[in-house]
Each structure stands twice: as C-alpha cells, then as structure tokens.
Amino acid sequence: MSLLYETLDDTDHLRIDGELTIYTAADLAAQWLPRLGATPRMQLDLSQVTEIDGAGLQLLLMALREAPKAGTRLTLTGRSQAVSETLKLCNLKA
C-alpha cells in the first residue's frame, strides 16, 4: 500500500495504490487525514485499490464526513472494480 500525492494549484491529488483494509487503514489515515484542510479541494484516486474491507470503507466515509469541516471539498475519482463493488454492495453512492 502506498499513498501518492501532489498539489497542483489549490487541489491535492492523492492516489492509493494497493489494499485499503484493516491492515493499511491506520497508516493511510495517519498520512492522509492531516492533509484535510491544507487545500480547498482534494481528489482521491481509487483506481489502483486492489482490495477494500470494512475498515477501508470506514476510512473513506470518515474522510468524506470530516473534509467539509476542515474546509476541503473531497471527491473520489477513478474507482477500481473492488471499490465499485464494495460501494454497490453497501448501497453507497459516495
């Protein structure tokens, strides 16, 4: 699992490569969540997520909830098949 990011203008572009699971969620949260509020916009690319479980889904939902409080508009982009299937299974349109 890795979190790649760059800032262009006023937007953070992040991409998660690998698992978004109980084994990686705490590390991802430590890297990602402090960036909320650093820029007005953040785009999270999920196209390279190979696996997602309940912990990963909780992290996504928490970030979507907390981003506006921090002053950041968070959008999810490029959903992998694993992410799309999980969101569909949970009847979420995040």
PECOR-V176359 format. One record per residue. RES is the residue in three letters. PSI is psi in degrees with one decimal (999 if undefined). OMEGA is omega in whole degrees, -180 to 180 (* if undefined). BURIAL is I if it has 9 or more other C-alpha atoms within 8 Angstrom, else O. Layout:
BEGIN
res = [RES,RES]
psi = [PSI,PSI]
omega = [OMEGA,OMEGA]
burial = [BURIAL,BURIAL]
END
This chain:
BEGIN
res = [MET,SER,LEU,LEU,TYR,GLU,THR,LEU,ASP,ASP,THR,ASP,HIS,LEU,ARG,ILE,ASP,GLY,GLU,LEU,THR,ILE,TYR,THR,ALA,ALA,ASP,LEU,ALA,ALA,GLN,TRP,LEU,PRO,ARG,LEU,GLY,ALA,THR,PRO,ARG,MET,GLN,LEU,ASP,LEU,SER,GLN,VAL,THR,GLU,ILE,ASP,GLY,ALA,GLY,LEU,GLN,LEU,LEU,LEU,MET,ALA,LEU,ARG,GLU,ALA,PRO,LYS,ALA,GLY,THR,ARG,LEU,THR,LEU,THR,GLY,ARG,SER,GLN,ALA,VAL,SER,GLU,THR,LEU,LYS,LEU,CYS,ASN,LEU,LYS,ALA]
psi = [135.5,153.8,113.8,136.7,153.6,153.9,124.5,122.6,-116.0,25.9,127.6,131.6,114.8,147.6,128.5,123.9,120.3,-149.8,145.7,77.5,-179.7,-26.7,-19.3,-13.1,-42.7,-42.7,-44.1,-43.4,-41.8,-33.1,-37.9,-50.4,-35.5,-17.7,-17.3,131.5,-12.5,-30.0,157.5,-26.9,149.1,131.9,125.3,113.3,117.6,16.9,-20.4,12.0,120.8,-24.2,142.1,138.0,-167.5,-39.7,-41.0,-41.4,-41.6,-41.5,-45.1,-47.3,-38.0,-43.2,-40.8,-33.2,-40.8,-25.6,-49.5,-34.0,-30.4,-4.0,21.5,134.5,109.8,127.8,142.1,133.0,164.7,54.5,130.0,171.3,-40.5,-43.1,-46.8,-44.8,-40.3,-45.9,-40.5,-44.3,-36.3,4.4,44.0,143.1,35.7,999]
omega = [173,177,180,179,174,179,176,-176,-178,-177,170,176,-180,176,176,177,177,-175,170,-171,178,-178,-177,-172,-178,179,178,180,-179,179,-169,-172,177,179,178,-179,-180,178,-180,-178,176,175,-180,-179,-178,-175,-178,177,-176,-179,177,178,-177,180,178,178,177,179,178,-178,178,179,177,178,-174,-177,180,178,180,179,-179,174,-177,175,177,-179,171,-177,175,178,180,180,-180,-180,180,179,179,179,-179,179,180,177,-177,*]
burial = [O,O,I,O,O,O,O,O,O,O,I,I,I,I,I,I,I,I,I,I,I,I,O,I,I,O,O,I,I,O,I,I,O,O,O,I,I,O,I,I,I,I,I,I,I,I,I,I,I,I,I,I,I,O,I,I,I,O,I,O,O,O,I,I,O,O,I,I,O,O,I,I,I,I,O,I,I,O,I,I,O,I,I,I,O,I,I,I,O,O,O,O,O,O]
END
